[in-house]
């Protein structure tokens, strides 16, 4: 799978990422770094500990990273979760929101694992 096919597999915006990073090599570098950092795992830990300040920061990081790397679906899901966590304890159960973020991350992780 090449970079463009990788983006297609998870519904990302390859052209947007390419406009920012200018080469497939840079895109691949940042894709692999994204997987390595595992912000979704840190987000899950913060939510389970009810550390909503940390959870907000992790959701916000995912939102920013996904915007910059053209992760369209993750950007949408992390934006929703981020806004619910803004200001501390959420007003509703965020489990479904988090599960959507996790599913979007998993799709990216899977696709990146198939690069080659």
C-alpha distance (Angstrom), angle and dihedral (degrees) to the residues before:
residue distance angle dihedral
X1 . . .
X2 3.80 . .
X3 3.83 127.1 .
X4 3.79 95.2 -93.8
X5 3.82 92.0 50.1
X6 3.80 88.6 47.1
X7 3.81 90.4 57.1
X8 3.79 91.9 45.3
X9 3.81 90.9 53.2
X10 3.81 93.5 59.9
X11 3.80 98.5 32.7
X12 3.80 95.1 -106.3
X13 3.79 128.3 153.2
X14 3.80 104.9 -113.0
X15 3.81 94.0 177.2
X16 3.80 91.3 55.0
X17 3.80 91.5 50.5
X18 3.80 91.1 45.9
X19 3.83 91.5 52.2
X20 3.81 89.3 56.8
X21 3.80 101.4 38.6
X22 3.84 100.8 29.7
X23 3.83 98.2 -152.2
X24 3.78 137.2 57.6
X25 3.80 88.5 -129.7
X26 3.80 91.6 60.9
X27 3.78 91.7 45.0
X28 3.81 90.5 51.7
X29 3.80 90.7 48.5
X30 3.80 91.6 54.4
X31 3.80 93.0 43.0
X32 3.79 90.1 55.7
X33 3.80 91.6 44.9
X34 3.80 89.6 51.9
X35 3.80 90.7 55.2
X36 3.80 91.8 45.3
X37 3.81 94.7 52.5
X38 3.85 93.4 52.1
X39 3.79 98.0 -162.6
X40 3.80 90.1 173.1
X41 3.80 90.2 62.9
X42 3.79 90.2 50.6
X43 3.81 90.0 46.7
X44 3.80 90.8 52.1
X45 3.81 91.3 50.1
X46 3.81 92.1 49.9
X47 3.80 92.0 49.1
X48 3.79 92.6 48.6
X49 3.82 89.3 51.4
X50 3.83 90.4 46.2
X51 3.80 88.6 -123.4
X52 3.78 93.1 149.6
X53 3.80 94.9 173.5
X54 3.80 90.5 58.1
X55 3.80 91.4 41.3
X56 3.81 89.9 53.7
X57 3.81 91.0 50.6
X58 3.83 91.6 50.2
X59 3.81 92.5 47.2
X60 3.81 89.2 47.2
X61 3.82 90.5 50.3
X62 3.81 90.2 51.2
X63 3.79 90.5 48.5
X64 3.81 92.7 51.9
X65 3.78 95.8 42.6
X66 3.79 92.6 47.1
X67 3.79 90.6 49.9
X68 3.79 92.3 51.4
X69 3.81 95.0 44.4
X70 3.80 97.9 43.8
X71 3.81 96.3 -111.4
X72 3.81 93.7 154.8
X73 3.80 100.3 178.7
X74 3.80 94.4 41.9
X75 3.79 90.0 48.9
X76 3.82 90.2 55.5
X77 3.80 95.9 46.0
X78 3.80 95.9 42.5
X79 3.82 90.7 48.0
X80 3.80 91.2 56.6
X81 3.81 92.3 48.2
X82 3.79 92.6 43.4
X83 3.80 92.3 54.8
X84 3.80 92.1 48.2
X85 3.81 90.1 52.5
X86 3.80 95.1 44.4
X87 3.77 108.3 115.0
X88 3.77 98.2 20.4
X89 3.77 131.8 -80.7
X90 3.81 111.8 38.5
X91 3.79 120.2 -115.4
X92 3.80 92.2 -135.2
X93 3.79 140.6 27.3
X94 3.82 106.7 -73.1
X95 3.80 96.3 -167.7
X96 3.82 95.1 107.2
X97 3.81 90.9 45.3
X98 3.78 91.0 51.8
X99 3.81 92.3 46.5
X100 3.82 89.5 55.2
X101 3.82 90.2 50.9
X102 3.80 90.2 48.4
X103 3.83 91.9 49.1
X104 3.80 91.2 49.9
X105 3.82 91.0 49.3
X106 3.79 91.6 46.8
X107 3.82 90.3 54.0
X108 3.81 89.2 53.2
X109 3.81 93.3 45.2
X110 3.80 90.9 50.3
X111 3.80 93.5 48.9
X112 3.80 93.2 46.9
X113 3.79 89.0 50.9
X114 3.80 88.4 58.4
X115 3.80 95.8 53.1
X116 3.71 112.9 119.6
